[in-house]
C-alpha cells in the first residue's frame, strides 16, 4: 500500500470514528420535556430562566407551551416530565388524582383588564366584577381566550363574580353581552385581536408587559385581590409513567424553588418592571 493510500485509509477511519462519537455524545445529553402555559413562554420568562438552569445542571428543557388545561392533559397522558402552570384548583386535582405527589408554589403575578384608552364602557378602576358587569351591560367587544387555559379559568370565575354564569362553567355569550367573542387562542393572539378591534381582554401582566402591538390598548382594571395569579410546578408521577425522566424533573423543581432559581425569576424584567414574583416559601 502506498503512503497516499495509507493516509487516505487513516483519514476514512478517523472520520468514521468521529461520526460514531458525535451521535453518542448527543445521545448522552439529558433533556426534560416541560408542559407549561403560554404566559411563561410568551412573556419571555423561559428565555431568561432556562439558560440559567442549563448552566447549573447541564440539563436541556424542551418547553411545550399551551393553555394550562392542555398542559395538564398532556401531563396526564405521560407526555411531559414536569408541569409548570397557573390554575391552583386544577393543579391540586392533578395531585389528588395521583399524577403528581406534590405541588410546589413557585411565583405569582396578577391579571389585568386591558381595553381602549378611551374606555367607552367606563370600567376603569380596581373592581373587576363591576367592570365585567359594565362590559356585559354595554354589549362591549370583549375577547375571551376560550381555550381552557389558566387565564380562561380565571376569567370564568371572574364572570361569575359579576353575576354572569357559574364558576368553571361555559356561559351563553348573550349573558356576557353581544360583543363577547371566544378566539380559542393563546394570550398573544387574543391581545392582537383586541388591539385590532378595540376590545377589552383579560391578560396576565407578564404577557402584557412583553406585548409590543398594543395599538390603543391600556390597563384599565388592576389591583383587585381577586386578580392574583399563582403558578405551581409538579413532577409528573413516575409510578404512573416509568419512562419519564423523574430524576431530572425533580432537579428542575429543586432548582426553580431554590434561592438561585427564585432569584433568577425576580431578576427578569422588561423596561425595568418585574414580571413575576417568587414565592416558593409560601
C-alpha positions in Angstrom: 0.0 0.0 0.0 1.4 3.4 -0.9 1.8 6.2 1.7 -1.0 8.1 0.0 -3.3 5.1 0.3 -2.4 4.6 4.0 -3.1 8.3 4.7 -6.4 8.0 2.9 -7.3 4.9 4.9 -6.4 6.5 8.2 -8.5 9.6 7.3 -11.5 7.5 6.5 -11.1 5.5 9.7 -10.9 8.8 11.8 -14.0 10.2 10.0 -15.9 7.0 10.8 -14.9 7.1 14.4 -15.9 10.8 14.7 -19.2 10.0 13.0 -19.9 7.4 15.7 -18.7 9.6 18.6 -20.9 12.6 17.6 -24.3 10.8 17.9 -23.2 9.0 21.1 -22.3 12.3 22.7 -25.6 13.9 21.7 -27.5 10.9 23.0 -25.8 11.4 26.4 -27.2 14.9 26.8 -30.0 15.0 29.4 -33.3 16.6 28.3 -36.6 17.3 30.0 -40.0 17.9 28.5 -42.0 20.6 30.2 -45.7 21.2 29.7 -46.4 24.8 30.5 -48.7 27.7 29.9 -48.3 30.3 27.1 -47.7 33.1 29.6 -44.4 31.7 30.8 -43.2 31.4 27.3 -44.7 34.5 25.6 -43.6 36.7 28.4 -40.0 35.7 27.7 -39.5 34.2 31.2 -38.3 30.9 30.0 -35.8 32.5 27.6 -34.3 34.0 30.8 -34.8 31.2 33.2 -33.9 28.0 31.3 -30.3 29.0 30.3 -29.6 29.6 34.0 -30.9 26.1 34.8 -28.8 24.7 32.0 -25.7 26.3 33.4 -26.4 25.0 36.8 -27.3 21.4 35.8 -26.3 20.8 32.2 -29.9 19.7 31.5 -31.8 21.0 28.4 -35.5 21.7 28.7 -37.9 21.4 25.8 -41.0 23.5 26.5 -44.4 22.7 25.1 -46.3 26.0 25.7 -50.1 25.6 25.5 -53.1 26.6 27.7 -52.9 25.3 31.2 -55.8 22.9 30.6 -54.0 21.4 27.6 -50.7 21.3 29.5 -52.3 19.3 32.3 -54.0 16.9 29.8 -50.5 16.4 28.2 -49.0 15.6 31.6 -51.9 13.2 32.4 -51.0 11.3 29.3 -47.4 11.0 30.4 -46.2 13.2 27.6 -44.2 15.6 29.9 -41.7 15.1 32.7 -42.6 18.3 34.6 -45.7 20.6 34.7 -45.5 24.4 35.2 -48.9 26.1 35.1 -51.3 28.5 36.8 -54.6 27.1 37.8 -54.3 26.1 41.5 -57.6 24.2 41.7 -56.8 22.1 38.6 -53.2 21.6 39.9 -54.5 20.3 43.3 -56.8 17.9 41.4 -53.9 16.7 39.4 -52.1 15.8 42.6 -55.2 14.3 44.2 -55.7 12.1 41.2 -52.2 10.7 41.7 -50.5 12.3 38.6 -48.0 14.1 40.9 -47.1 13.5 44.6 -46.7 17.2 45.4 -47.4 20.7 44.0 -44.8 23.4 44.7 -45.8 27.1 44.6 -43.2 28.9 42.5 -44.2 32.5 41.8 -47.1 34.9 41.2 -48.1 38.0 39.3 -51.6 39.3 38.5 -54.2 39.6 35.8 -55.2 42.9 34.4 -58.1 44.0 32.3 -57.0 46.0 29.3 -59.1 47.8 26.8 -59.3 51.0 24.6 -57.7 54.0 26.3 -60.9 56.0 25.9 -62.7 53.2 28.0 -66.2 53.6 26.3 -67.8 51.3 28.9 -66.4 53.2 31.9 -64.7 50.2 33.6 -61.5 51.8 34.8 -60.8 51.2 38.5 -60.0 48.3 40.9 -63.2 46.3 40.9 -63.0 43.5 38.2 -66.5 42.2 38.9 -68.1 45.6 38.4 -66.0 46.2 35.3 -67.2 42.9 33.6 -70.8 43.7 34.6 -70.5 47.0 32.8 -69.0 45.4 29.7 -71.8 42.9 29.5 -74.5 45.6 30.0 -72.9 47.7 27.3 -72.6 44.8 24.8 -69.0 46.0 24.5 -66.5 44.0 22.5 -64.6 41.5 24.7 -62.1 38.9 23.5 -62.0 35.7 25.6 -59.4 33.1 25.1 -61.9 30.3 25.4 -59.1 27.7 25.4 -59.3 26.1 28.9 -56.1 27.9 29.9 -55.3 29.2 33.3 -56.3 32.7 32.2 -59.6 31.3 30.7 -60.4 29.5 34.0 -59.7 32.7 35.9 -61.9 34.7 33.5 -64.8 32.3 34.0 -64.5 32.7 37.8 -64.5 36.5 37.4 -67.6 36.5 35.1 -69.4 34.5 37.9 -68.5 37.2 40.4 -70.1 39.7 38.0 -73.3 37.7 38.3 -72.9 36.0 34.9 -72.9 32.2 35.0 -71.3 29.8 37.4 -67.5 29.5 38.1 -65.8 27.0 35.8 -68.8 26.6 33.5 -69.4 27.9 30.0 -71.8 30.8 29.8 -74.1 31.7 27.0 -72.5 34.6 25.1 -75.6 36.7 25.3 -75.3 36.8 29.1 -72.0 38.5 28.7 -73.2 40.8 26.0 -73.3 40.6 22.2 -69.7 41.8 22.0 -68.3 38.8 23.8 -66.3 36.5 21.4 -64.1 33.5 22.1 -61.0 33.1 20.0 -59.8 29.7 21.2 -56.3 31.0 21.1 -53.3 31.9 23.2 -52.7 35.1 25.1 -50.6 36.8 22.4 -53.2 36.2 19.6 -56.0 37.3 21.9 -54.2 40.6 22.6 -53.6 41.1 18.9 -57.3 40.7 18.2 -58.2 43.1 21.0 -55.7 45.6 19.7 -57.0 45.5 16.2 -60.7 45.6 17.2 -60.7 48.0 20.1 -61.9 45.3 22.5 -61.5 44.5 26.2 -59.5 41.5 27.2 -58.2 39.9 30.4 -54.5 39.1 30.4 -51.7 38.1 32.7 -49.5 41.1 33.4 -46.3 39.3 32.3 -47.6 38.7 28.7 -49.0 42.3 28.7 -45.6 43.8 29.6 -43.9 41.9 26.8 -46.6 42.6 24.3 -45.5 45.0 21.6 -48.6 45.5 19.4 -50.7 47.5 21.9 -52.3 50.0 19.5 -54.8 51.9 21.6 -55.0 49.4 24.5 -54.2 50.3 28.1 -54.5 48.7 31.5 -57.9 49.8 32.9 -58.5 47.5 35.9 -55.8 46.3 38.2 -55.1 46.0 41.9 -58.2 43.8 42.8 -57.0 41.0 45.1 -59.2 38.6 43.0 -56.8 39.2 40.1 -54.0 37.3 41.9 -52.3 34.8 39.7 -50.3 31.9 41.3 -48.0 29.5 39.4 -47.2 26.0 40.5 -44.7 23.3 39.4 -45.0 19.5 39.7 -43.0 16.4 38.8 -45.2 14.0 36.8 -45.5 10.8 38.9 -43.1 8.1 37.7 -45.2 5.5 39.4 -47.7 6.1 36.6 -45.2 6.7 33.8 -41.9 4.9 34.5 -40.4 6.1 31.2 -40.3 9.7 32.3 -37.2 11.5 33.5 -38.4 12.0 37.1 -34.9 12.5 38.4 -34.2 15.3 36.0 -37.7 16.8 36.6 -37.0 16.9 40.3 -33.7 18.6 39.7 -35.7 21.3 37.8 -38.2 21.7 40.6 -35.5 21.8 43.3 -33.6 24.4 41.3 -36.6 26.7 40.5 -37.7 26.8 44.2 -34.1 27.2 45.4 -32.6 30.7 46.2 -30.8 30.6 42.8 -34.0 29.8 40.8 -36.1 32.3 42.8 -33.5 35.0 42.3 -33.5 34.3 38.5 -37.3 34.7 38.5 -37.1 38.0 40.4 -34.3 39.3 38.1 -36.4 39.0 35.0 -37.7 42.5 34.0 -38.9 44.3 31.0 -38.4 48.1 30.9 -37.3 47.9 34.5 -40.5 46.3 35.6 -40.6 42.9 37.3 -42.9 40.4 35.7 -43.1 37.6 38.2 -42.6 37.5 42.0 -41.0 34.4 43.5 -42.9 32.8 46.5 -41.7 29.2 46.8 -41.6 29.6 50.5 -45.3 30.5 50.8 
